[in-house]
Amino acid sequence: MFHGEVGGEAFTDHGVIEAFEPARHFRYRYWSTNHGTEDRPENRMVVDYRLQAEGEGCRLSVTHENLLDAGRAAMMDGVWDYLLGQLGAHVESASVG
């Protein structure tokens, strides 16, 4: 379970880890109280992270499945831009120190 707040609105994400291979693969299925849907299997989204060695670095691939409608997919584009930007900034700051 994960608790947070977006735009002053509290939410709780409920999820299950489906795959975990350290430094290679992480996949989870979740539903959130801010999705506007019932917590049923067909309403759970799936996020899948994969790391692959590439040259002297690595490539991160992220997929987000079962977004349910075009509105949610468009909204998540902005959310993912923010999340991945924050992750990139964190990695870069950790690499410098």
Contacts in CASP RR format, 6 or more apart in sequence:
PFRMAT RR
TARGET T0000
AUTHOR 0000-0000-0000
METHOD contacts of the structure
MODEL  1
MFHGEVGGEAFTDHGVIEAFEPARHFRYRYWSTNHGTEDRPENRMVVDYR
LQAEGEGCRLSVTHENLLDAGRAAMMDGVWDYLLGQLGAHVESASVG
1 12 0 8 1.000
1 13 0 8 1.000
1 14 0 8 1.000
1 15 0 8 1.000
2 12 0 8 1.000
2 13 0 8 1.000
3 10 0 8 1.000
3 11 0 8 1.000
3 12 0 8 1.000
3 13 0 8 1.000
4 10 0 8 1.000
4 11 0 8 1.000
4 12 0 8 1.000
5 11 0 8 1.000
6 34 0 8 1.000
9 34 0 8 1.000
11 32 0 8 1.000
11 33 0 8 1.000
11 34 0 8 1.000
12 32 0 8 1.000
12 33 0 8 1.000
13 30 0 8 1.000
13 31 0 8 1.000
13 32 0 8 1.000
13 33 0 8 1.000
14 30 0 8 1.000
14 31 0 8 1.000
14 32 0 8 1.000
14 39 0 8 1.000
15 28 0 8 1.000
15 29 0 8 1.000
15 30 0 8 1.000
15 31 0 8 1.000
15 44 0 8 1.000
16 28 0 8 1.000
16 29 0 8 1.000
16 30 0 8 1.000
17 26 0 8 1.000
17 27 0 8 1.000
17 28 0 8 1.000
18 27 0 8 1.000
18 28 0 8 1.000
18 29 0 8 1.000
18 46 0 8 1.000
19 25 0 8 1.000
19 26 0 8 1.000
19 27 0 8 1.000
19 48 0 8 1.000
20 26 0 8 1.000
20 27 0 8 1.000
23 51 0 8 1.000
24 50 0 8 1.000
24 51 0 8 1.000
25 48 0 8 1.000
25 49 0 8 1.000
25 50 0 8 1.000
25 51 0 8 1.000
26 48 0 8 1.000
26 49 0 8 1.000
27 46 0 8 1.000
27 47 0 8 1.000
27 48 0 8 1.000
27 49 0 8 1.000
28 46 0 8 1.000
28 47 0 8 1.000
29 44 0 8 1.000
29 45 0 8 1.000
29 46 0 8 1.000
30 44 0 8 1.000
30 45 0 8 1.000
30 46 0 8 1.000
30 47 0 8 1.000
31 37 0 8 1.000
31 39 0 8 1.000
31 40 0 8 1.000
31 43 0 8 1.000
31 44 0 8 1.000
31 45 0 8 1.000
35 43 0 8 1.000
35 68 0 8 1.000
35 72 0 8 1.000
37 43 0 8 1.000
37 68 0 8 1.000
43 66 0 8 1.000
43 68 0 8 1.000
44 66 0 8 1.000
45 64 0 8 1.000
45 65 0 8 1.000
45 66 0 8 1.000
45 67 0 8 1.000
45 68 0 8 1.000
46 63 0 8 1.000
46 64 0 8 1.000
46 65 0 8 1.000
46 66 0 8 1.000
47 62 0 8 1.000
47 63 0 8 1.000
47 64 0 8 1.000
47 65 0 8 1.000
48 61 0 8 1.000
48 62 0 8 1.000
48 63 0 8 1.000
48 64 0 8 1.000
48 65 0 8 1.000
49 60 0 8 1.000
49 61 0 8 1.000
49 62 0 8 1.000
50 60 0 8 1.000
50 61 0 8 1.000
50 62 0 8 1.000
51 58 0 8 1.000
51 59 0 8 1.000
51 60 0 8 1.000
51 61 0 8 1.000
52 58 0 8 1.000
52 59 0 8 1.000
52 61 0 8 1.000
60 87 0 8 1.000
62 80 0 8 1.000
62 84 0 8 1.000
64 76 0 8 1.000
64 80 0 8 1.000
67 73 0 8 1.000
67 76 0 8 1.000
END
